[in-house]
Amino acid sequence: MPESGASRAQQERTHISTTRTVAAESAATGTPPGNPAATDAARRTGLLVTLVLGGLTALPPLSMDMYLPALPAVTESLQAPAATVQLTLTACLTGMALGQVVVGPMSDRWGRRRPLLLGMIIYVVATAICVFAPTTELLIGFRLLQGLAGAAGIVIARAVVRDMYDGVEMARFFSTLMLISGVAPIVAPLIGGQVLRFTDWRGIFAVLTVVGVVLTLVVWKWLHETLPPQDRHTGGIGDALRTMRGLLTDRVFTGYMIAGSLAFAALFSYVSASPFVVQEIYGASPQTFSLLFGINSVGLIVVGQINGRMLVGRISLDKALAFGLSVIVLAAAALLLMTSGVFGHVGLVPVAAGLFVLMSAMGLAMPNTNAQALMRTKHAAGSASALLGTSSFLIGAVASPLVGIAGEGTAVPMAVVQLVCAVGAMACFLGLCRPWQRVS
């Protein structure tokens, strides 16, 4: 009898999730549900929305990773130290963090489309200006503006997912988004490396400008509103701040938020340091670095799909998350031992293998922390998404310059930052989320 009741409850939740999804897609197409035409239209629209949201979530890694092979060239071109050039990454991350705090509540009040389109237009303008930046200081400033505007795509994509899905279906959709957006880290460094064959680092920002224009047009034409007027918040800044404060007082939500943010910081310490570690310390070419970066991204995508297609619905999200965080801790510890000389001099292959394992485990950590946190926030998806994104990017922005604190000749700071962040993520998950006290 208990199993039958649980089965009926699960079927009811699935029915509710499906009903919400079909309703949203029917509203988008203008076709009433309950007939074959509506079903076909909903499927087409669902695929289209998935691709658009995937493009929006791919834009931040595209903006970051296409630029990575050019970091040493920017250092030489603008005659600036590596730590200063890495601040161009920090500025973009900081902008993405702060921008989400603004855009998230805006999307809860005015809907998803208008704030998103405004952000995309500003992103295109800021990226175009980066092409002509004459100094490191100006480049840092324009990268900050680029991040502030690009935040709209990140926060609103998550909010749209929360509008349309719930429960296990939401976790699966996040894994699907990881598959689509994961193509960006694979392709972006390869594109960046190839662009550097024909032009300098400024050409990378020119390509990003074109990508921004195309994505803006796609959003304008095909991404329909998913937040009905009756579900929008009518309060001002004070109401938004009270909503966020209420979310932060939820111990479990905060635990998932910080755990996911620290895992992201471990990932971003790799993103920030790897161009110098792979190219300067181990002597690899920009093309070899791009290839290794792409392989690591494939690992993240594959594990993310295993999570979404094989694990979600079979084991609890918390168990999958705990395993992913454990692997990240072990990989970071192994990298610290290798880079600090405990095993003597090691070449690029063992270090690359450790980075591959660490990156792959992110496919379990990132979608599950997002899904578990957003499951607790039915009526404030924009604000919750903003807090998740802001926390991730702010902690990542702090981690970014720390990896270069000892100069370009050692990878130890990168490994230390990764291990500290990984252990911190596990501690927050166990100490605040306390998964043994709840049924996922």
N, C-alpha and C positions, 0 to 999 in steps of 0.2 A: 503493500500500500504506500509506504513513504516514497518508494522509487517511482510509483505511478504518479503521485502528486508532484514530485520533482520534475518528472517528464512533462506533465501538463503545464507546470509553471514555465519550463524552458520553452515549450511550444508557444505559450502565450507571449513570452518576451520576444521570441522570433517573429511572431505575427505582428506585434506592435512595431518592431523595428522595420519590418517589410512594409507595413502600412505607411509609416512615416516617410520611408524612402520613396515609395510609389507616389504618395501625395506630393512630395517635393518635386519629383520629376514630372508629374502630371501638370503641376502649376507652371513649371518651366516651359513645357511644350504647349500648354493651353489645350490639351486633350483630356477629356474626362477619363478617369480610371474605370476599370471593369469591362473593357472590351479589347479585342486583339489589337486594334490600332493604337490604343493607349499603351498596351504592353510593349509593342514594338517601339513606340516613341520613347517610352521610359527607358528601355534598354539602350537605345541610341544616345539619349541624353545622358544616361548614367555613365556610359563609356566616355562621352565627350567631357563631362564634368570631371571624371577621373583624370583624363589627360590634362585638362586645364589646371586642376589642383596640383597635379604632378609637376607641371611646368612652373607653377608659383613656388613650390617647395624646392624645385631644382635651381631656382635663380640665385639664392644665397651661395650654395656650393659652387655654382658656375662663376659667380662674381669673385669668390675667393680662389678657387683652384686653377682657373685659367691664368691667374696672375702669379701663381707660386713658382713656376719655372723661371720667371723673369726677376725674382727677388734679387739674386746676385747682380743681374744686369742693371736693375734700378739703383743698387748700391753704388755701382761704378759710374753710371750715367749722372746721377745727382750728387756724387761725391759725398755720400753720407754713410755713417757707420751702420752695420747690420742691425743693431738694436733699434736705431732710429727708423730704418726702413720697415722693420717689423711692426712699428707703430701704425703703419698704414693699414695693417690687418686689424690691429687693436681698435683703431678709429672706426673702421667699418663695423666691427662687432659691437662696439659701444653704441653706435648709431642704431643698429638693429635692435639692441636691447632697449634703449630709451624710446625708440619709435613705437615699439609694441605697446608700451604703457599708454601711449596716446591713442593709437589706432584701435586697440582692442575695445576699450569703452566706447569709442566713436562708432564702431560697427554694431555694438549692442544697442545704440541709440538711433542711428540713422540707416541701419541695414549694412549689408556686406559690400554691395557694388560700388557705391559712391566713394567711400574712403579708399577702397582698393584702386579704383581708377585714378584718383588724385595722387596716391602714392606712386603708382607706376609712372605717371607723367613726370613727377619730380625726379624719380630714379633715372629716367632716360636723360633728362637735362644734366643732372649731376655727373653721370657717367661720361657724357660727351665732354664736359668741362675737364674731367680728369685727363683726357687725351692731350690737353695743352698745358698741364700744370708744369711750371718752370722750376719749382723748388720742392723739396721734400715737405716743407711746412704746408704749402698750398695743396699738395697731393693728399696729405693727411686730412686737411680740412674738407676737401671735396669727397674723400672717402667716407668721412663722418656723415656728410649730407646724403651720400649714396646709401649708407646703411640705414639712416633715419627713414628714407623713403622706401627702401626695399623691405623694411619691416612689415609693411602692409600685406605683402604677399604671404609672408610666413604666418602671421597671426590670423589672418582671415581664412587662409586655407584650412587651418585646424578648426576654426569656428564653424566653417561650412560643413566639415565632416561631422562635428557634434550636432549641427542642425539636422542632418540627414540620417545619422546612424546612432546606435546605442549598443552597450554591452559587448558581447563577443564580436558582433558584426563591425563595431567600431575598431576593435583591435585588428581584425582582419584587414579593414580598409587602410589603416595606418601601415600595415605591412605591404599592402599593394602600392601605396604612395612611396614607400621606401624603394620598391623595385623601380618605379618610374624615375623618382628623383635621384636614385642611386646611379643612374646612367650618367648624370652630370659629373660626379667626381671621376668617373672613368674617362669620359670624353674630354672634359675640360682641360686637364693637364696635357693631354695629347694635342688638342687644338692649340693650347698655349705654346707648346714646344714647336709645333709646326709654324705658327705665326711668327715666332722668333727667327725662323729660317729666312723669312722674307722681309721682315721689318723689325722694329725695336719694340720695347714694352708698351709704347703708346698705342701701337696697333691692336694690342689685346683689348684696351678700353674701347677702341673703335668697334671691334667685333661685339663687345658687350652692349654697346649702344644699339646696334642693329637688333640684337637679341631682345633687348628691352622694348624696342618699338614693336616688334612682331608680337611679343607676348601681351603688350598693352592692347593691340588691336584684337587679339584672340579673346581676351577677357571682355572687352567691350561688346563683341559680337555674340559670344557663346556662353558666358557665365551669367546665369540668371540669379535673381535675388532668392535667397533661401531662408531669410528671416522675415516672417509676416509682420505687418505693422502692429498687430495686436500683441505680439510677443516682444516688442522693443521696449527698452527702458526709456522713461520720459524725464528722468532726473538729470541734473547737471553734473558738474565736477564733484560736488560733495557726495552725490549718490554713487558715483563711480568709485570714489575713494572708500566709501562705506562698504561697497560690494567687495572690493579687493581686501579690505581689512577682515571682512567676514570669511573670505576664502583662506586667508593666512592664519586665522585662528583655528582652522580645521587641521589638527595635528597630522592626520593621515595624508591629506592633500599636500601639505607642506613637506612631509617626508618624501613623497614621490617627486615633488618638484625639485627639492635640493639633490636627491639622489640622481635624478636624470641630469641635472645641471652639472654636477661633478663628473658624471660619466662623459658628458659633452666636453667638459674642460680637458679631460684626459685625451679625448679624440682631437681637440683643437690644438693641444700642445704638440701632438704629432703633426698636424697640418702646418703649424707655424714653424716648427723646427726642422722638419724632414727635408726641405730644399737644401738647407745648409749641411745637415747630417749626411745626406746621401751624396750630394755633389761636392761639397768642400772637404769633408772628413774622409769619405770613401772614394772620392774621385770619379763619380759617375757623371755621365753627360746629362743634359736636360732631357733628352729623349729617353734615356734609361730610367731617370727619376720618374718621368711621366708613366712609363710602362709599369714600374713597381707600384706607383700610386694607384694606377688602374686595377692592378691585380688585387691590391688590398680592398679596393672598393667593391670588386666582384665578391670577395669573401663576405663583406657586410651585406650585400644584396642577397646572396645565397642563403645566409643564415636568417636574414629577415623573412625570406619566403618560406623557409622551413618553419619559422615561428608562426607565420600567418596561416599556412596551409596544412601543417601537420601537428603543431603543438596546441594552438589556440582551440579550445573546445574539448581537448583531450586531457590536458593537465592545466592546473591553475596558472593564471598569468604571473602570480607571485613566485611560483616554483621556477618558471622559465626565467623570470627576472633575476632570482637569486643565483641560478646557475650562470647566467651571463655575467653578473657582477663578479662572481668568484673567478671565472676565467680571466676577466680583465685584471683582477688583482694579481693572479699568478703570472700573467704575461708581463705586466709592468714590473714585477719583482725580478723576473728573468732578464728583462732588458736592463735593469739597473745593475745586476750582477755582471752582465756581459760588457756594458759600456764602462764600468768602473774598473775593469781589468782583473776581476776575481778569477776568471778563466784564462787569463793571459790575453794576448792580442787576438781578437776575433775579427773576421772579415765581414763583408757586407751581407753575405747570405744568412748567417745566423741572426743578425740584427733584423734583417728584412723579414725573416720567419716569425720573430717575436712580434714585430709590428703587424704582420698579417693576422696572427691569432688575436691580438688586442682589437684590431679593427673589426674582425669578423664577429667577435662577441658583442660589439655594439648593436648588431642586428637583433639581439635579444633584449638589450637594456633599453634602447631608445623608444621603440614602439610601445613597449609594455608600460614604461613609466608614464608616457603620454596618455595611453588609454586608461590606466588605472586612476590617474589624476582627474581626467575629464569625465569619467563615469560619475564622479561625485559633484558635478557642477551642471545641472540641467538648465538652469535659467540664467546663467551668466557665462556662456561659452566664450564670448569675446574677451571678457575680463580674465577668465581663467587661462585662456590661451596666451593672453598678454603676459601674465605672471610667469607662466611656464617658459615662454620665449625670453623674457627679460632676464630671468634668473640664469638661464643657460648662457646667454650671450655676455652678461656681465661677468660671470665667473670665468667664462672662456677668455674674455678680454683681459682679466687679471692674469690668467695663466700664460697668455701669449708672450709678453715680454720676459717672463721669468725663465723661459727655456733658453734665452740667449744671454743670460746674466753673466756667464763665465766665458763669453766670447764664442768664436766660431770653431775652436779647435777641439771641443769635447761635446759628447752627447749625454753626459751625465745629468745636467740640469733637466733635459727633456724627460729622462727616465724617472728622476726624482719627482717631478711635477705629476707625471702620470700615476706613479704609485701612491702619492699622497691623495690625489683626487679619487683614485679607485677605492682606497681604504675608507676615505670619507664617505663615498657613495654607499658602500656596504654598511657603514655604521649608521647612516641616516635611515636606510631601508629597514634595518633591524631595530633601531632605537625608536624611530618615530612611526613607521608604518605598522610594525609589529604584526607581520602577516599570520603568525600562528594564532592570533586572537580573532581572526576573521576568516570567513569562507569566501575565496575569490570567485 
